């Protein structure tokens, strides 16, 4: 590609290297091409022919990328892969690593499930590959099926995306939608290095939707009435404070504005320590993340995450330059809390309810309580009150521990035997409280209610591989054989709900505080669906 230096005015060459670019003379052109070093050329005359030869960027081509159960130099990779370095992820200051990948991974479509803090992402690689789940296979530090949402972006060394069948074939049919390989930061020899990465910011709505105020809404309603050949509404009897609306002293309620959480904070703080000796290296990371939602006040969503990570590798026996026996581990713990509002389908979505509600209804009455429905539409409840009472008093807590230990034996140069055992543990619990309220003739709750749910379980993985890399003349060869065993769904779920809590607040919303058994008392429990997978691989 050719650009006038310092501008976006540029063009691309044809297959023979010819190009046409209109620029004032004299000027300086910048030339770039993938896999080659860029150049700058000064041009003073339009008649002087340009002969430019770019040099290979050998350093970039010698970088290694993670491919299946090993690594390869970029120049040797024939499949469709893309690698994003951890520094490029961290500098975008996103709460989730997938949010940073959105602008850096061509061929990968990444969309967040919703704008609520703590929500996950939907990822599709090169379109929808199957009729079932279209999600790719995630492998974190060699552990299949990990949750990338539990990682802090600053803990990531690199992310490699395997996009085509040739690159992902080693993982079999479960890689039909592509593979995302995540490598967390590893240790290195030398003195301990301590680094801090953090930011604090505020968030606001960039542009609010244009909605009708009370006068405009009344005009549209009157026009519709007239088009139906019916008399106009008697607004004075149907709408409180109609005179204030009529003379323009009150514009009505803009429900989205009422729910704005202005200057919602967002922050992330991460501490990393790396170092080691010739025998042992380590990398330790601690991080804190917090984000509030920009809509949903006074029940604004909030997401908080704490992560701790330790990776180390130790050489137990070395002969010459050959590390014959090595052991190591990768361990990541994550704890998160989140609360939210309803964001489901059309009929259970608080944001939709605010867009749909009429502006005639005040938000609060003279006593500071959420206003009851008005005669204009006695069945239309106050959407902010409904959000607060029915959907806004909840919390979910999640613990996630993912770890693996590995042993590597290299008896001779090029031959490596590796055994890797991993375990992933999850423990989640949630609570909800709904107080007594009445907002409309069809929107009320006669008894306060409490619900709780707890889940606990995990997954197991054990894999063994043998690799042999050797050269014949000027040719390099690599052979891999192995097997793996995985078990999923090793857990249980227990939950229940009841009414008539002796405490009428969310702080004490526990089933133990609802001692009376009624016809609305429920209790359930079930095991997770156990699955097992045995794989044999060769490459």
Protein Blocks (a to p, Z undefined) as FASTA:
>chain_A
ZZdehiabdcdddfkopacdddddddddddddehiacdddddfbfklccdddddddfklm
mpccdehjbccdfklpmbdcddddfklmmmnopabfklmmmmmcghiacddfblcehiac
dddeeiafbfbdfbdcddeehighiafklpcfklpfbdcddfbfklmmmnojmlmnopad
dddddddeddddddddddddddddfbacddddfklmmmmmmmmmmmnopacddfklmpgh
klmmmnopagbjafklmmpcghiacdddddddddddfkbccdddddddddddfbhiakbc
cdddddddddddddfbdghjbcfbacdddddddddddddddfbdfklcfklmmmmpcfkb
cfbdfkopacdddfklmmbccfklmmmmmmmgccdddddddddddddddfbghiacdddd
dddddddddddddddddfbfklccfbdcddddddddddddddddddddddehjbccdddd
ddddddehiacddddddehifbdcfklmcfklmmbccfkbccdddddddddddddddZZ
